[in-house]
Each structure stands twice: as structure tokens, then as C-alpha cells.
Amino acid sequence: MPRARIVIDRDFTIGDVPRRLFGSFVEHMGRCVYTGIFEPGHPEADERGFRRDVLALVKELGPTVVRYPGGNFVSGYRWEDGVGPAEDRPRRLDGAWHTIETNAFGLHEFVDWAREADVEVMEAVNLGTRGVEEARALVEYANHPGGTYWSDLRRRNGAADPFDIRLWCLGNELDGPWQIGHKTAHEYGRLAQETAKAMRFVDPDLELVAVGSSGRSMPTFGTWEHTVLTHAYDEVDYLSMHAYYQERDGDAASFLAEAVDMDAFIDGVVATIDAVKAAGNHRKQVDISFDEWNVWYMEGLDTDDQPGRVAKGWREHPRLIEDTYSVTDAVVVGTFLHSLLRHGDRVRIANQAQLVNVIAPIRAEENGPAWRQSIFWPFARMAEHARGQILRLAVDASQVPTAKFGDVDVVDAAATWDEENGRIALFVANRSLREHSEVAVELRGLDVTGVRAAEVLTVPEGADRNAANTQEAPDAVGLVPLRGVAVEDGVLRATLPPLSWAVVQFDVARA
């Protein structure tokens, strides 16, 4: 049986748990907005058209911040189209996803929805087809109290009080040739620098995210980050990262180890940021906003009804990349969350893409039900229980061979220490497809008084690793009790089923 020895010492911490690490993403893409969070006329819709069944699941999921309105969509978006009386808003062609945007849902609606969902707004500005003036005007519209053209227009549109949006993205994926308004690193770096300055002239207390590479495989990765920050380091607070993963050619072992790639990606971006900091003799520290990440099956699922990239024909909110997630996907997502948490001293913001329907933890049918996908559970439990300090774990584990990464640890883990409530939360995954893994956790400097709860997500009895939740069987995959967890003489012992993700909480006596 594979084994893992994990040492937890209360004095070895990485830093505080950044609550923005558990963020999500709502883009005007496919059915994320329309028939996702917003569907007037649905039996569960409130008077504003917000789906209450989806809102309830969002609150259960527990995201803390939501990025909006894109994504690729934002690089061709005129924010003014989404304000004012809905009946007067223009219908536009969205070139990013080849759809028709009705603009029935815009900034005011999203801010109202975010308040209802109790999430922070992370607003993106269009630096693809637009620039400094439009971004500056949007900040004035959203955040200035009144007495100016744009702020008074907001008031006439029904919002007397400012939206007070603190967190802003300076464009999206502008390193990518697929992006409307694609730019070189030099072009974008200068534009980001000047846009940031202009936005802060309106509101000096903004937090700004510069566009990093769209993925580690981009040919400009590394040089893009270096060039952009050489221009804009002093004007920004974060650099973005984006990464999507999928199982290829039935190689489940490599897929289950993709967090190794995420770890290396983060480490590479941190190194580049710090090199620019040193070379420029900068005093401030720029951190990371990993504001798009998830499992996304980009290859092999391109059909007329379920296109992989863009819609066929010009339609309103067609189905786009509505991946159905399996047990395997959920375990991988759990390890991605571990990676983000382990890097929480530098990854201060992270947004799983997206929230509803589009590669999402929540699915919703038009005029129908909403349900949780398998990947809902690791996110929900970590958002709920990862509190206090991130612990620096020492892990000695059996190895599992992979074609892509060589030998990797069979067990992947992260943990937090909530001193205020006297509680440790251990998050752990078993990457073995066929074998149980025995885990022994040595607890140093901690007087454990008992196991509060232990849950595991694994292959349901009688199913296989592709088991998933569907409209017909919405509860096929979920968390069940993890039996046999015990603490004796300062050692917690547990046996993880094959292909599983688990969370164990234990109480600690306070000094």
C-alpha cells in the first residue's frame, strides 16, 4: 500500500490565508450570465431576474471575489452599453465568442447581484479596443460620489451611492493572438502603465492587476512578464496568471499530477517578478492574481451543439464549453487548490473560471433546475475551512510514475492552522487510480483533542472514475464520511481510497 508521512509544525507557516484565493469568474460567455445567474421569468427568479436557486448554490460554494465581465469578452466590450434603461441598451456582435450580446445585464445588475451573493467585485477594463480615457471614465462612473458627468450619470441610472470597486484588471490575455486588440509586451506595458496612472488620478486607492501570460506554454512566457513589469511595476499591485488543464490520450496519471505544472508555473512567475523588482530597485512587492484556472477540455469536444471555442452562427447565449466534470476532474481541482494555497504568500487572488455553466462548478438549465458538479466540493470545503495561517508541510510519500512528470508524490496535501478557533484543516488527495494510500500526519507543537470531521470524495460504489453529476442524477458524486481517522500519541492516521480528495478537521487545545 502506498504511504505518506506528513509533518505539521505550528511554528512553520507560509503566511495568512488570503481570502481572495477563493474567487470565481463571471464572463458574458455562453450561458454563464444569461440562464446562469440571470434569467427573468424563471420560476426561481427574483424581481431583478436573479436566479435564487443559483444564488443559493453560489453562497454554499463560498467564493469571496468574482471577476467580471471577462475574459476575452472584455477586449471588445463597451461598458456604456450595459448601463441605463435596459430597453434602450444596444444589441452588439461579440467577436470574442461569435454571439449576440443583448446587454440586458450590465454593471449595475452585476453589482446588485454581487451584493446579494456577498462577493467582492473584481472589474476588468477593455484595453483591447479601448484605452486610457474609457478606463478612467469607468472608474469615475463606478466610484466617484457625484457632481461630475460620469458619476451623475450613475446616479441618474439608479445608483445614488458609489459602487466602491477596489480591485481592477487592466485588460485580459493581450499576449494572445486570439484576443481582440492583441498587443506586444511593450505596447501593453506602456498602455497598462498609463491606464493605471489615469485610473488612480480618479481614485488613488485602487488595486490593479496587470496582464501576465495566458499560459506557461505561450512562446512569449517570461519575456512578456519581464517587459510588462519593466514598464508598469510601480503602477500595479498584481500580475495575472491563467492556466487550464485537461486529460489527454487517456493519460490519467499525468493528468492527476498537473498540479506539479501549476507549482512550477507559479514559481517561474514569482522569480520573474522578483528579478524585475531587484533590477529596478523597486521597494514595493508585486504579487500574483491567478485569475483564470480550471480543468477545461479544449480538445476533442468541438461539435455544433457544444463548440470548443466559439459558437456557430450569431446567437444569444448559446451553449459554450459546458464541461461535465468527473470524479477524476474533482481530485485534480482539489490539487490545484492545494497548489494555490501552498503559494498563498504570493498568490493573493485566484479565480476559478467560471462560476455557472461555462466550465463551472454549478450547472443550471434554462427554465429548469440547478445542481452542483463534482468540482464544487473541493472548492466549497476549502473556501469554508482554510482559515488562519497556511502551514508549511514536510511530505515524504510513495511515488507514482507519470509519462509527463516522471515520478510524483502519490499524496498531495495542504493545511491551515486557525489559532483563533483552535482548528487544523488538512486537505489531501490520493493520486493512485487503484490503490489505497495510508497517511500518517505527525502533529508537532499541537495538542490535538479530537477529530471534528472527515470527508472524502471518491468513486461511488458501482461506478468508475468518470462518474459525474447530471441533471438526472445531481447527487451521484459528492462528499461522504471518511471512516477510521484517528489521532494517537500526536499522530493522525487515515487511509485514503483510490482516486480521492479528502478534508480532515481536528480540534487543538488552546494555550
C-alpha positions in Angstrom: 0.0 0.0 0.0 1.4 3.5 -0.9 2.2 5.6 2.2 2.8 9.2 3.0 4.3 10.8 6.1 3.3 14.4 6.6 4.8 16.6 9.4 2.8 19.6 10.6 4.5 22.0 13.0 2.6 25.0 14.2 5.7 27.2 14.1 6.3 26.6 10.4 3.9 28.7 8.4 3.8 30.3 4.9 1.6 33.2 5.7 -2.0 34.2 6.2 -4.7 32.5 4.1 -5.7 35.2 1.6 -9.5 35.1 1.4 -9.4 36.3 -2.2 -7.8 33.0 -3.1 -11.3 31.5 -3.3 -12.5 33.7 -6.2 -14.6 32.9 -9.2 -15.4 34.4 -12.6 -18.5 35.6 -14.5 -18.0 36.3 -18.1 -20.5 37.3 -20.8 -19.8 33.9 -22.5 -22.2 31.1 -23.3 -24.8 30.7 -20.6 -22.8 32.0 -17.6 -24.8 35.2 -17.3 -28.0 34.6 -19.3 -29.8 31.5 -18.0 -27.0 31.1 -15.5 -27.1 33.8 -12.8 -29.7 35.9 -14.6 -32.9 34.5 -16.1 -36.1 36.7 -15.8 -39.1 34.6 -15.9 -37.5 31.5 -14.4 -39.7 30.1 -11.5 -36.8 30.8 -9.1 -36.1 34.3 -10.4 -36.5 37.3 -8.1 -37.9 40.6 -9.2 -34.5 41.6 -10.7 -34.2 38.4 -12.7 -31.5 36.8 -10.5 -32.0 33.0 -10.1 -32.4 32.3 -6.4 -31.6 28.6 -6.8 -28.2 29.5 -8.4 -27.6 32.2 -5.7 -28.2 29.6 -3.0 -25.6 27.3 -4.6 -23.1 30.2 -5.0 -23.4 31.1 -1.3 -22.8 27.4 -0.5 -19.8 27.3 -2.8 -18.4 30.3 -1.0 -16.5 32.5 -3.5 -15.2 35.7 -2.0 -14.5 37.7 -5.1 -15.8 37.4 -8.7 -14.1 38.8 -11.8 -16.4 40.4 -14.4 -17.2 40.9 -17.3 -14.4 38.9 -19.0 -12.3 37.3 -20.2 -12.0 37.5 -23.9 -15.3 39.3 -24.0 -14.0 42.4 -22.3 -11.5 43.2 -25.0 -14.3 44.2 -27.4 -16.8 45.5 -24.7 -18.2 49.0 -24.4 -19.1 49.2 -20.7 -21.5 52.1 -21.5 -23.7 49.6 -23.4 -24.6 47.9 -20.1 -25.9 50.9 -18.2 -29.1 52.9 -18.4 -32.6 51.7 -19.1 -32.4 48.1 -20.3 -34.9 48.7 -23.1 -32.5 51.4 -24.5 -29.4 49.3 -24.5 -27.9 48.3 -27.9 -27.6 44.7 -29.2 -24.0 44.1 -30.2 -22.0 41.4 -32.0 -19.5 39.9 -29.6 -16.5 38.9 -31.7 -14.8 37.1 -28.9 -17.3 34.2 -28.8 -19.2 34.9 -32.0 -22.5 35.6 -30.2 -25.1 38.4 -29.9 -24.8 40.4 -26.7 -28.2 41.9 -25.6 -26.7 44.0 -22.8 -29.8 43.2 -20.7 -27.3 42.5 -17.9 -24.6 45.1 -17.2 -22.6 46.8 -14.5 -25.5 47.8 -12.2 -27.0 44.4 -12.4 -23.7 42.7 -11.6 -23.0 45.0 -8.6 -26.5 44.2 -7.3 -26.0 40.5 -7.8 -22.6 40.6 -6.1 -24.1 42.3 -3.1 -26.8 39.6 -3.0 -24.1 36.9 -3.3 -21.9 38.6 -0.7 -18.9 38.7 -3.0 -16.3 41.4 -3.9 -16.4 42.8 -7.4 -13.2 42.4 -9.5 -13.9 44.6 -12.6 -11.9 44.3 -15.8 -11.4 47.2 -18.2 -11.2 46.9 -22.0 -7.6 47.6 -23.2 -8.1 45.7 -26.4 -10.2 48.1 -28.5 -10.3 50.9 -26.0 -7.8 52.6 -23.6 -6.9 55.2 -21.0 -9.9 57.5 -21.3 -12.6 54.8 -21.3 -11.0 53.1 -18.2 -10.7 56.4 -16.4 -14.4 57.2 -17.2 -15.5 53.8 -15.9 -13.7 54.4 -12.5 -15.4 57.8 -12.3 -18.8 56.3 -13.1 -18.3 53.5 -10.6 -16.6 55.1 -7.7 -16.9 58.9 -7.6 -19.6 60.2 -5.3 -21.2 62.7 -7.6 -21.0 66.2 -9.1 -19.3 65.1 -12.4 -20.6 63.9 -15.7 -20.0 60.2 -15.3 -20.8 59.9 -11.6 -24.0 61.9 -12.1 -24.9 59.6 -14.9 -24.6 56.6 -12.5 -26.9 58.4 -10.1 -29.5 59.1 -12.8 -29.3 55.4 -13.7 -30.4 54.5 -10.2 -27.3 54.2 -8.0 -27.0 57.2 -5.7 -24.1 55.7 -3.8 -20.8 54.8 -5.5 -20.1 51.1 -6.2 -16.7 51.5 -4.5 -14.9 48.8 -6.6 -11.4 48.4 -5.3 -10.0 45.6 -7.5 -9.5 46.1 -11.3 -7.9 44.1 -14.1 -6.1 46.1 -16.7 -7.3 44.1 -19.7 -7.3 40.4 -20.4 -4.9 38.0 -22.2 -3.5 40.6 -24.5 -0.4 38.5 -25.2 -2.7 36.1 -27.1 -3.2 36.4 -30.9 -6.8 35.3 -30.4 -7.5 38.4 -28.4 -9.3 41.4 -29.9 -6.6 44.1 -29.7 -3.7 41.7 -29.3 -0.5 43.6 -28.4 3.2 43.2 -28.0 4.6 43.2 -24.4 6.0 46.7 -25.0 2.7 48.1 -26.4 0.7 46.6 -23.5 3.2 47.5 -20.8 3.1 51.2 -21.7 -0.7 51.1 -22.1 -1.1 49.4 -18.7 1.3 51.9 -17.1 -0.6 55.0 -18.4 -4.0 53.5 -17.8 -3.1 52.7 -14.2 -1.9 56.2 -13.6 -5.1 57.7 -15.0 -7.4 55.4 -13.0 -5.6 56.3 -9.8 -5.9 60.0 -10.6 -9.6 59.5 -10.2 -9.4 57.1 -7.2 -6.0 56.6 -5.6 -6.9 53.6 -3.5 -7.4 51.1 -6.4 -5.7 47.7 -6.6 -4.6 47.0 -10.1 -3.8 43.7 -11.9 -1.6 43.7 -15.0 -2.0 41.1 -17.7 0.6 38.3 -17.5 1.0 35.3 -19.9 -2.2 33.4 -20.9 -0.4 30.2 -20.1 3.0 28.7 -19.4 3.2 27.3 -23.0 3.0 30.8 -24.6 6.1 31.5 -26.7 6.5 34.8 -25.0 6.1 33.5 -21.5 8.7 35.0 -19.2 9.8 37.8 -21.6 6.2 39.1 -21.6 6.1 39.4 -17.8 9.6 41.0 -17.7 8.8 43.6 -20.3 5.4 44.5 -19.0 6.7 44.9 -15.4 9.7 46.9 -16.6 7.2 49.5 -17.7 4.4 49.2 -15.1 6.0 47.7 -11.9 5.4 50.8 -9.8 1.8 51.3 -11.1 0.4 47.8 -10.5 -0.1 45.6 -7.5 -0.6 42.1 -9.1 0.4 40.3 -12.2 -2.2 37.8 -13.7 -1.7 34.1 -14.5 -4.0 31.9 -16.5 -3.9 28.1 -16.8 -6.2 25.3 -18.0 -5.6 21.6 -17.9 -7.2 18.5 -19.3 -6.7 14.8 -19.5 -5.1 13.8 -22.9 -4.9 10.4 -24.6 -6.3 8.6 -21.6 -3.2 9.5 -19.5 -4.9 9.8 -16.2 -1.7 9.5 -14.2 -0.2 12.6 -15.8 -3.5 14.5 -15.5 -3.7 13.8 -11.8 -0.2 15.3 -11.4 -0.8 18.5 -13.3 -0.5 20.5 -10.0 3.2 19.9 -10.5 3.0 22.1 -13.6 0.9 24.7 -11.7 3.6 24.8 -8.9 6.3 25.3 -11.5 4.3 28.0 -13.4 3.8 30.0 -10.2 7.4 29.6 -9.1 8.5 30.9 -12.6 6.3 34.0 -12.4 7.4 34.8 -8.9 11.1 34.6 -10.0 10.4 36.9 -12.9 8.6 39.5 -10.8 11.3 39.5 -8.2 14.0 39.8 -10.9 12.3 43.0 -12.2 12.0 44.2 -8.6 15.7 43.8 -8.0 16.8 45.1 -11.4 14.6 48.2 -11.0 15.5 48.8 -7.3 11.7 48.8 -6.5 10.6 48.7 -2.9 7.1 47.5 -3.2 6.2 43.9 -3.9 4.0 42.8 -6.8 2.1 39.7 -6.1 0.1 37.3 -8.3 -3.6 37.2 -9.3 -4.2 33.7 -10.7 -7.5 35.0 -12.1 -8.3 32.1 -14.5 -7.7 28.4 -13.7 -9.6 25.2 -14.1 -10.0 21.9 -15.9 -11.1 22.7 -19.4 -11.5 20.1 -22.2 -10.5 22.3 -25.1 -9.6 19.4 -27.4 -11.9 16.8 -28.8 -15.3 18.3 -27.8 -16.0 20.7 -30.7 -19.5 20.0 -32.1 -22.3 22.1 -33.5 -24.2 21.9 -30.2 -21.2 22.2 -27.9 -18.4 24.1 -29.6 -15.0 24.1 -28.1 -14.1 27.7 -28.8 -16.8 29.8 -30.5 -20.4 29.5 -31.4 -21.6 28.5 -34.9 -23.7 31.5 -36.2 -24.7 34.6 -34.3 -27.0 33.6 -31.4 -27.8 34.8 -28.0 -26.1 32.9 -25.1 -25.5 29.5 -26.9 -24.1 26.6 -25.0 -20.3 27.0 -24.9 -17.8 24.7 -23.1 -20.3 23.3 -20.7 -18.0 20.5 -19.5 -19.4 17.8 -17.3 -16.9 17.1 -14.5 -16.0 13.6 -13.2 -14.5 12.3 -10.0 -11.1 12.4 -11.7 -11.6 16.1 -12.5 -12.6 16.9 -8.9 -9.5 15.3 -7.5 -7.3 17.3 -9.9 -9.2 20.5 -9.0 -8.5 19.7 -5.3 -4.8 19.5 -6.0 -4.9 22.8 -7.9 -6.4 24.4 -4.8 -3.6 22.9 -2.7 -1.1 24.5 -5.1 -2.7 27.9 -4.8 -2.8 27.6 -1.0 0.8 26.5 -0.7 1.8 29.6 -2.7 -0.6 31.9 -0.7 2.2 34.2 0.3 2.5 35.4 -3.3 -0.7 34.2 -5.0 -3.1 36.6 -3.2 -6.0 36.4 -5.6 -7.3 33.4 -7.6 -10.4 33.0 -9.7 -11.7 29.6 -10.8 -13.2 30.0 -14.3 -16.1 30.2 -14.5 -19.0 30.2 -11.9 -22.1 28.8 -13.7 -22.5 26.6 -16.8 -19.2 27.5 -18.6 -16.5 25.1 -17.3 -18.2 25.6 -13.9 -18.8 24.1 -10.5 -22.5 24.9 -10.9 -24.8 24.0 -13.8 -28.2 25.4 -14.5 -30.8 24.7 -17.1 -33.0 27.3 -18.8 -36.4 27.2 -17.0 -35.1 24.2 -15.2 -33.0 23.1 -12.2 -29.5 23.9 -10.9 -27.1 21.5 -9.4 -23.5 21.0 -8.1 -20.8 19.5 -10.3 -18.2 17.2 -8.8 -15.6 20.1 -8.7 -18.0 22.1 -6.5 -17.0 20.1 -3.4 -13.2 20.7 -3.1 -13.7 24.4 -3.7 -16.6 24.7 -1.2 -14.8 22.9 1.6 -11.5 24.8 1.2 -13.3 28.1 0.9 -15.1 27.2 4.2 -12.3 25.7 6.2 -9.0 27.2 5.0 -8.6 29.8 7.7 -5.8 31.5 9.7 -2.3 30.5 8.7 -1.0 28.3 5.8 1.1 25.6 7.2 4.4 24.6 5.6 4.2 20.8 5.3 7.0 18.3 5.1 5.8 15.4 3.0 7.6 12.1 2.4 5.4 10.0 0.1 5.5 6.9 -2.1 5.9 7.7 -5.8 3.6 7.2 -8.7 5.0 7.1 -12.2 3.7 9.5 -14.9 4.6 10.0 -18.5 4.7 13.8 -18.3 6.3 14.5 -15.0 8.2 11.4 -14.1 7.7 10.1 -10.5 5.5 12.3 -8.3 4.1 12.0 -4.8 1.1 9.7 -4.6 -0.3 12.0 -1.9 -0.7 15.8 -2.4 -1.6 17.9 0.6 -2.1 21.4 2.1 -3.1 22.5 5.5 -4.1 25.6 7.6 -4.0 26.5 11.3 -6.8 28.6 12.6 -5.4 29.6 16.0 -8.4 31.8 16.9 -10.8 28.8 16.8 -8.2 26.1 17.7 -8.6 24.1 14.5 -6.4 22.5 11.9 -7.7 21.7 8.4 -5.9 19.2 6.3 -6.7 18.8 2.6 -5.2 15.7 1.0 -5.5 13.9 -2.3 -4.7 10.3 -3.3 -3.4 10.2 -6.9 -3.3 6.5 -7.2 -6.0 5.1 -9.5 -6.2 1.7 -7.9 -4.6 1.6 -4.5 -5.5 3.0 -1.1 -2.9 5.3 0.4 -2.0 5.2 4.1 -1.4 8.7 5.6 0.4 9.4 8.9 0.4 13.0 10.0 2.8 14.0 12.8 1.5 16.9 14.7 4.2 19.0 16.4 3.5 21.8 18.9 -0.2 20.9 18.7 -2.3 19.3 21.4 -5.0 17.6 19.3 -8.1 17.0 21.3 -10.1 15.1 18.6 -11.2 14.8 15.0 -14.0 17.2 14.3 -14.9 16.0 10.8 -13.5 13.9 8.0 -15.0 13.8 4.5 -13.8 12.2 1.2 -14.8 12.5 -2.4 -14.1 9.3 -4.4 -15.5 6.9 -6.9 -19.1 5.9 -5.8 -19.7 2.2 -5.3 -20.5 0.5 -8.5 -19.2 3.4 -10.7 -15.9 4.3 -12.3 -13.6 7.3 -12.3 -15.8 9.1 -14.9 -18.8 9.2 -12.6 -20.4 12.7 -12.7 -23.4 14.7 -11.5 -26.0 15.4 -14.2 -29.5 16.9 -14.3 -30.9 13.4 -14.0 -28.5 12.3 -11.2 -27.4 15.6 -9.5 -26.0 13.8 -6.3 -24.2 10.9 -7.9 -20.8 12.3 -6.8 -20.2 14.1 -3.5 -18.6 14.0 -0.1 -19.1 11.1 2.2 -17.7 10.4 5.7 -14.0 9.2 5.8 -14.0 6.4 8.3 -11.2 5.2 10.5 -9.5 8.6 11.1 -7.8 8.6 14.5 -5.2 10.5 16.5 -2.9 8.7 18.9 0.3 9.9 20.5 0.4 13.1 18.3 -0.1 11.2 15.0 -3.2 11.3 12.9 -3.7 8.2 10.7 -6.1 7.8 7.8 -6.5 5.6 4.8 -7.5 7.3 1.6 -9.4 5.4 -1.1 -8.0 5.2 -4.6 -8.6 8.4 -6.6 -9.8 10.6 -3.8 -9.8 14.0 -2.2 -10.4 14.5 1.5 -10.6 17.1 4.1 -10.0 16.4 7.8 -10.6 18.9 10.6 -9.2 18.4 14.0 -9.5 20.4 17.2 -6.5 21.7 19.1 -6.3 22.7 22.7 -5.6 26.4 23.0 -2.7 27.5 25.1 
